[in-house]
Amino acid sequence: MGGLILEIIKYIGAAFSAWFVGFFPYFEIYIAIPAGFAAGLNWFDAFLWASLGNWMVIPFVDICYEWLMKFNFMKKIMEKSLNGKWQKRIEKHGAWVILLLTPVAGVWTIGVIAKVLKFNRAKLWIYSAISVGITGLITTILIINGITLVS
């Protein structure tokens, strides 16, 4: 019984690590999935928790935007996001930009810009989930193939 509890605690710690790294700005999903593997998660769990952590940025920014803008690091992300090419692309192409550029620009950048532009909440959440899921799956497959190639 004690061994089972330790395994559950170990799993929760590994899952939280992958989730948190996915949620953290600049690391996002590209570091979260390898972190999940390094923490001992199988490919599916590493993909799942890293993707979920990465996607959770979107509802967090959407719901807590006003509160987040009280912090300097968020103001810097916002200023960088709004002064760049991403804002113009989202204004011009809408949901397709969310789907295609989330892996490039990152979920924090897309979330902030979409909030400022008052982008449709449902579309933002759905398209970003699809984008994060596809990016996570591709990243996971590349890591698995890389590990197999090196082994």
Buried (B, 14 or more C-beta within 10 A) or exposed (E): EEEEEEEEEEBEEBBEBBBBBBBBEEBBBBBBBBBBBEBEBEBEBBBBBBBBBBBBBBBBBBEEBEEBEEEEEBEEBBEEBBEEEBBEBBEEEBBEBBBBBBBEBBBBBBBBBBBBBEBBBEBBBBBBBBBBBBBBBEBBEEBBEEEEEEE
